[in-house]
Amino acid sequence: MTSPQYSVGVTDVEIDDQFWSPWVTRNREVTIEYQYDQLEESGSLENFRRARDGKEGGFQGMWFQDSDAYKWLEAASYELAKADDPDLRERVDEVIDLVAGAQEASGYVNTYFQLVEPELKWTNLNIMHELYCAGHLIEAAVAHYDATGEESLLDVAVDFADHVDDVFGDEIDGVPGHEGIELALVKLYHVTGEERYLDLARYFVDLRGHDDRLEWELTNPDEIGGHSWDDGALIPTDDGGSLFLGDEGEYVGTYAQAHAPVREQDTVEGHSVRAMYLYAGVTDLVAETGDEELFEAIERLWANMTTKRLYVTGGIGPEREHEGFTGDYDLRNEDAYAETCAAIGSIFWNQRLLELTGEAKYADLIERTLYNGFLAGVSMDGTRFFYENPLASSGDHHRKGWFTCACCPPNAARLFASLGQYVYSTNRGALTVQQYVGSTVETTVDGTAVELTQSSELPWVGEVTLTVESEGAVPVRLRVPSWATDVAVSVEGEEIDHGGGDGYVELEGEWDGDRIHVTFEQTAELVRAHPAVEADAGRVAVERGPLVYCAEAVDNDRPLHQYAVRTDGDVDADHREDLLEGVTVLETDASVPNLDGWDGSLYRPDDEVGTESARLTMVPYYAWDNRDPGEMQVWPRAE
Amino acid sequence: MTSPQYSVGVTDVEIDDQFWSPWVTRNREVTIEYQYDQLEESGSLENFRRARDGKEGGFQGMWFQDSDAYKWLEAASYELAKADDPDLRERVDEVIDLVAGAQEASGYVNTYFQLVEPELKWTNLNIMHELYCAGHLIEAAVAHYDATGEESLLDVAVDFADHVDDVFGDEIDGVPGHEGIELALVKLYHVTGEERYLDLARYFVDLRGHDDRLEWELTNPDEIGGHSWDDGALIPTDDGGSLFLGDEGEYVGTYAQAHAPVREQDTVEGHSVRAMYLYAGVTDLVAETGDEELFEAIERLWANMTTKRLYVTGGIGPEREHEGFTGDYDLRNEDAYAETCAAIGSIFWNQRLLELTGEAKYADLIERTLYNGFLAGVSMDGTRFFYENPLASSGDHHRKGWFTCACCPPNAARLFASLGQYVYSTNRGALTVQQYVGSTVETTVDGTAVELTQSSELPWVGEVTLTVESEGAVPVRLRVPSWATDVAVSVEGEEIDHGGGDGYVELEGEWDGDRIHVTFEQTAELVRAHPAVEADAGRVAVERGPLVYCAEAVDNDRPLHQYAVRTDGDVDADHREDLLEGVTVLETDASVPNLDGWDGSLYRPDDEVGTESARLTMVPYYAWDNRDPGEMQVWPRAE
């Protein structure tokens, strides 16, 4: 299949992993089924039916409700690509028929505007998400075409893309308030070979921050239908302001990354999902065009995010109000927003950077985000989801089945369904193992066929076994995760003296079922945040291998605030098959206040109170809130 | 003067203290003047004029705006009691004339109802504060009568009290939503000798928690005029509930301490100012009636407050939403409400408990609250006030000149103006020095005249000198503050071997200008909060003598969160006359993160990062936010 954005596609990889397979299987068997039912229950499909039948009104859900159906189609298509499933295929075709039926002769399809405000199409680019929905339609269409070879949805996407291309830059100059179409257009360019889609993506990227269309809309509501101000579409904030307007009522573009041309941006700003989708699309453009200036901007933005605005879980965007970034080192824990979709968007962006540069640091961040900030977003039964992923909880934050704004669940579904794309790369004259996920990959490297089977005991034990067959010489490269304190590699039982160095071990050879064994030493490690991070002052996080750990009330006798981890103490790891589908539990030495002598006292002199030894039990962060509700902390106090 | 509630009155004491006199003088010269102007500017006086002239409408301010004028009259009367001042007396008389002029023939006076809703008097006891305003009128009248011997305002108060007595228990059975009239009626009983005021106070105390009037009003808005629901008078909360109604819409009386009969209450609940005024009135009743059951309830409530719900500053009531108490050990710092008026109310209540029981613990809490939780409420120029007194700030909490709900500034003014009442007691066969405030007291103990002059170097140095003259044998008792680590007492240079024991040193004698010298040893002390207090976990407060200290950004180079106080380190005290009108500054040994090696890193292994020595500078909490704005912490982290 084509997988334009990555060098290895969904169908090239078959996952068979003791850790990930249960998640991927639940995603297929539970989540995707459940979400199909939700498309019906939430009115998404009915919106398409009404639009197809030329009805007026009766629209249900958010104004970008169509995107739920597109994301479901994308996820379902990945599943169809991996294994045929007549029942799923039938429902996919049914949904595609609805979308195609709703499409207007012009190519336009957006059931909100078709049913509710047909006269106001393309009038409110800030808010109304037509281009965002178009992007998801295109992504679904590319996935469906890749999976089935059928053009039923691709035709719809092409017609809509052509319509967008006709309208934008001609009738209208403007960019989407919510990005996403940029990266989708690059995918469409790859599938169709039509350069105009690449040009349209470049148009949207280059115009952002230059055009005054977004500002004009916000300050001339009457000219765009007037309604936007009244129905809250300006997204008023709690303090009476607006996400697009500053204290003086002036336009500020940061919410939609439109405060400056992308080339001139230095810091990641605004709505974090929008930011990730934009930067992913920009990275696609750089990959196609080699635009150095854009690449430098992307590198600056990545450095700002990863050295000043990134949770230890890989989560991003601390602020609930605008679902996004704030200032450097603002990494509040209990109030962290860290939207699941933003973690997913970060994986999209980093995978593109990895493919573009081959630098292991991007794969490290993908691994951190996959195992922690992303995975926590989904319950262990596959039916409940976090929108926000705080790093501390007083016990009242729980996953929900669905959301009014249901972006996260189907986004998680499409990532699980396409997880294979993230495990290997083939684009640097080698087959590179980027993630240690048990699987078989069949692909070619510079025309030479190669098949690699990976068996991995991660994240619990750092043991990986690979078996490789190739039809000629194919270098195999193994990423050395940043958490590995030591690495041992043997081929056919013979220890290799590897250089490592740039984050990869490279093994030359022609392979005939050779067995490569890798041991990554992983020890529990206490981690400190930068001194400027107020929320983590005097606190430590505990990591082991790719996993970030957390303490939950259910495992500990005392309220969590009473524990202080002994930084010179021991951390014991104990694998418990009976717990949370099998997890390695950590117990750290800690101290807690001695409770003697407090009767009738609220305050006492420090020299009269003492502490005593205790053990703090911690479980992987992704697994939290899957048992009795209670307090949770990723950053316990340190003694 | 009569000072019914305390054994020593305002006119018995002349304050001349190096610490307190500047505050008392500013209160007289700046605050009371400024607040008189505010009475005019805020429309308080105009409301009375309009009511006097029989006009309709045009009411300005909150519906309890009259109480501002009454509190100002009370404060001004205390000043007139201490020293005549024709200009002040003239303005007092002018305001009294307005109040008297506005009073209806029935005795009723409340300009909100007279101007706005004359038909709805006494219909909404929960919200509309008529009885609360009546209480403040009575308190002002008693103070004015005590100060001047004139009955101009007392007559108004008596007529209104008689009207209340006629209406309540007869036409209406009900209690005030906002207490205050109970303690006022006991004062009025003392001045007039009329038992029916005492009975009326007892009626309000005993009916509370028994009657269903408050519930009935809330559930039958139409029968009380209907308006209350519409104009927010139900005090809706941010989460869409109401301060009086529970999740199911059911009545909950905790906000106004009406959830149970006072005799059965175990925990301090609801709006903290209301709670303090109620308990003060209940304590007055106990003092008059010897009601054991009521006293036990008061003791239970005090124990709950002081062992589970009290800030180290003496502040109370952490929650902004209902301005009051929440659960045990909820002592959040940055979000602390800790209203200035609640600290004042706590002083009122504790002084009554002190007079009733003679137990030093009440005087200790008064001292803690006066020097910290109360005093921080007023700026060092006397013109700006805190409504909330948080124990930590990120730098955006500042005193303001006035408030829409302006309860705190005039409440502070009446406390400063009557500070002399809190320094001594005479009611246990001795002249007891309760607070170490430089002053002269002329009074009698069991009929024997005694004059004592106190010179105190508190809070900076624990040296107090007393000179006593008496016409016969009068025991002099000296409270030993709970913070004193050692006490030395000498009379005429001769060291006394004192027992101490119950918190007081007692010196028998007939005094002829004898000089008593007392040294209270005070050292800076690190204090821990109860392990159940999450907000203070891993943190210490620093106290020295009666003062609680805080760190402010202006005195420290690093962001405050980077400092961890070394609990085994030194604390140096340095008196700086040039700073904040002269304060003793503390410097504690601390550690801060070493900043080396963080370039380009957001997270690093604990064993690769280090700390270095630093000093954390702290100033008295009362003095914070009087210089450049910035961060503040009462509870820095402890190493």
Interface residues (C-beta under 8 A of the other chain):
Chain A: A303 T306 T307 K308 L310 V312 E525 L526 V527 R528 A529 H530 P531 A532 V533 E534 A537 G538 V540 A541 P559 H561 Q562 A564 T567 V592 P593 L595 W598 G600 S601 L602 Y603 R604 P605 D606 D607 V609 R637 A638
Chain B: A303 T306 T307 K308 L310 V312 E525 L526 V527 R528 A529 H530 P531 A532 V533 E534 A537 G538 V540 A541 P559 H561 Q562 A564 T567 V592 P593 L595 W598 G600 S601 L602 Y603 R604 P605 D606 D607 V609 R637 A638
